[in-house]
Amino acid sequence: MAIKLSSEQQKILAAGVLILGALGYVYTAFFWLPMSAKIKASDDQAAKVEGKIAEAQRQAGRLQKLRQELAQLNDQAREVEERLPKSKDVPDILLVLGKLAARHRIELRSFAPAAVTKKKYFDELNYTLSIRGGYHDVGWFFADVALAQRIFNIKDVVFTGGAAGELTVNFTLISYQYKG
């Protein structure tokens, strides 16, 4: 079945194909491609924003954990500061020793600062002390000094006997100061 078109019909058909092609080109060039590019750009931007949101949510989840860790580290720093302070704090040392001496019926006879020994991370603050009390009381006093919150050390202990079972004890008390 062969269709024969007249020259007039062929011209109209050719014009229709040209117009349809031109409309297709205009639609593709001015509407389809720009809209596709905008949609792709919007999708890319949405993906970036979603990625940032996901990262922010991950970090927000970590934030509470980091705050807890920071609180724990601050507590540990306070504990360390109490055990190894950054200042000499001689009145505090005297208060601690005075309380311990009173608890164990020890008489603090003398307290005098001595040499400071410099170390890499801390200083050793030496104090010469003289105390008087019973044998067991002195032992309990030394045990409590060793267990005190602040770090102390005792060296150069010299015991001298006295009347009625009383001892006079001369020693060097070492306290530590952090250089941080």
C-alpha positions as CSV (number, residue, x, y, z in Angstrom):
1,M,0.0,0.0,0.0
2,A,1.7,3.0,-1.3
3,I,0.5,6.5,-0.2
4,K,0.9,9.1,-2.9
5,L,1.0,12.7,-1.7
6,S,0.6,15.7,-3.8
7,S,3.4,18.3,-3.8
8,E,1.1,20.6,-1.8
9,Q,0.6,17.8,0.8
10,Q,4.4,17.1,0.8
11,K,5.1,20.8,1.5
12,I,2.6,20.8,4.4
13,L,4.1,17.6,5.8
14,A,7.6,18.9,5.5
15,A,6.6,22.2,7.1
16,G,4.8,20.3,9.9
17,V,7.9,18.1,10.5
18,L,10.1,21.2,10.5
19,I,7.8,23.1,13.0
20,L,7.5,20.0,15.2
21,G,11.4,19.6,15.1
22,A,11.8,23.3,15.9
23,L,9.3,23.1,18.8
24,G,11.1,20.0,20.1
25,Y,14.4,21.8,19.9
26,V,13.1,24.9,21.7
27,Y,11.4,22.8,24.3
28,T,14.6,20.7,24.9
29,A,17.0,23.7,24.8
30,F,15.0,26.2,26.7
31,F,12.9,24.2,29.1
32,W,14.0,20.5,29.5
33,L,17.8,21.0,29.8
34,P,17.7,24.1,32.1
35,M,15.1,22.5,34.4
36,S,17.1,19.2,34.5
37,A,20.2,21.2,35.4
38,K,18.3,23.1,38.2
39,I,16.9,19.8,39.5
40,K,20.3,18.2,39.5
41,A,21.8,21.2,41.3
42,S,18.9,21.2,43.8
43,D,19.4,17.5,44.4
44,D,23.2,18.0,44.9
45,Q,22.6,20.8,47.3
46,A,20.0,18.8,49.2
47,A,22.5,15.9,49.4
48,K,25.1,18.2,50.8
49,V,22.7,19.7,53.3
50,E,21.6,16.1,54.4
51,G,25.3,15.2,54.8
52,K,25.9,18.2,56.9
53,I,22.8,17.4,59.0
54,A,23.9,13.8,59.5
55,E,27.4,15.1,60.5
56,A,25.8,17.6,62.9
57,Q,23.6,14.8,64.4
58,R,26.7,12.6,64.9
59,Q,28.6,15.5,66.5
60,A,25.5,16.3,68.7
61,G,25.5,12.7,69.8
62,R,29.1,13.0,70.7
63,L,28.6,16.4,72.4
64,Q,26.9,14.9,75.4
65,K,29.6,12.3,75.7
66,L,32.3,14.9,75.4
67,R,30.6,17.0,78.1
68,Q,30.6,14.1,80.4
69,E,34.2,13.3,79.7
70,L,35.1,17.0,80.3
71,A,33.2,16.9,83.6
72,Q,35.1,13.8,84.6
73,L,38.4,15.3,83.6
74,N,37.7,18.5,85.6
75,D,36.9,16.3,88.6
76,Q,40.1,14.4,88.2
77,A,42.0,17.7,87.8
78,R,40.5,19.0,91.1
79,E,41.5,15.8,92.8
80,V,45.0,16.0,91.5
81,E,45.1,19.7,92.5
82,E,44.2,18.7,96.0
83,R,46.8,16.0,96.2
84,L,49.5,18.0,94.3
85,P,48.6,21.7,94.5
86,K,50.1,24.5,92.3
87,S,50.9,26.7,95.3
88,K,52.8,26.2,98.6
89,D,49.7,26.7,100.7
90,V,51.6,26.6,104.0
91,P,48.5,27.5,106.1
92,D,46.7,24.6,104.7
93,I,49.6,22.3,105.5
94,L,49.6,23.6,109.1
95,L,45.8,23.1,109.4
96,V,46.1,19.5,108.2
97,L,49.0,18.7,110.5
98,G,47.3,20.5,113.4
99,K,44.1,18.5,113.0
100,L,46.0,15.2,112.7
101,A,48.1,16.1,115.8
102,A,45.0,17.0,117.8
103,R,43.3,13.7,116.8
104,H,46.3,11.7,118.0
105,R,47.2,13.8,121.1
106,I,50.5,14.9,119.5
107,E,52.1,18.2,120.4
108,L,53.5,20.2,117.4
109,R,56.6,21.7,118.9
110,S,58.2,23.4,115.9
111,F,57.5,23.8,112.2
112,A,60.1,25.5,110.0
113,P,60.4,25.7,106.2
114,A,63.6,24.2,104.8
115,A,65.1,23.8,101.4
116,V,63.1,23.5,98.2
117,T,64.2,20.7,95.8
118,K,63.4,21.4,92.1
119,K,62.3,18.5,90.0
120,K,61.2,18.3,86.4
121,Y,57.4,18.5,87.0
122,F,57.1,19.4,90.6
123,D,59.0,21.0,93.6
124,E,59.6,19.3,96.8
125,L,58.9,21.6,99.7
126,N,60.7,20.5,102.9
127,Y,59.7,21.5,106.4
128,T,61.5,20.5,109.6
129,L,59.1,19.5,112.3
130,S,59.4,18.5,115.9
131,I,56.5,16.7,117.6
132,R,56.0,15.1,121.0
133,G,53.7,12.3,122.0
134,G,53.3,8.7,123.0
135,Y,54.9,5.9,120.9
136,H,51.6,4.6,119.4
137,D,50.2,8.2,119.0
138,V,53.3,9.1,116.9
139,G,52.8,6.0,114.8
140,W,49.1,6.7,114.2
141,F,50.0,10.3,113.4
142,F,52.6,9.2,110.8
143,A,50.0,6.8,109.3
144,D,47.4,9.6,109.0
145,V,50.0,11.9,107.4
146,A,50.7,9.2,104.8
147,L,47.0,8.8,104.1
148,A,46.2,12.5,104.0
149,Q,44.5,13.9,100.8
150,R,47.5,16.0,100.0
151,I,50.7,14.0,99.2
152,F,53.2,14.1,102.0
153,N,56.4,12.2,102.6
154,I,58.4,11.9,105.8
155,K,62.2,11.4,106.0
156,D,65.1,11.8,108.4
157,V,63.1,10.7,111.4
158,V,64.9,11.0,114.7
159,F,63.3,9.6,117.9
160,T,64.3,10.8,121.3
161,G,63.0,9.2,124.5
162,G,61.5,11.3,127.2
163,A,59.8,11.0,130.5
164,A,56.7,8.9,131.1
165,G,56.8,7.1,127.7
166,E,56.7,10.3,125.7
167,L,58.8,10.6,122.6
168,T,60.2,13.7,120.9
169,V,60.4,13.1,117.2
170,N,62.3,15.4,114.8
171,F,61.7,14.8,111.1
172,T,61.5,16.4,107.6
173,L,58.0,16.6,106.1
174,I,58.0,16.8,102.3
175,S,55.1,18.4,100.5
176,Y,54.9,18.6,96.7
177,Q,54.0,21.5,94.5
178,Y,53.1,21.0,90.8
179,K,54.8,23.2,88.3
180,G,52.0,23.1,85.7
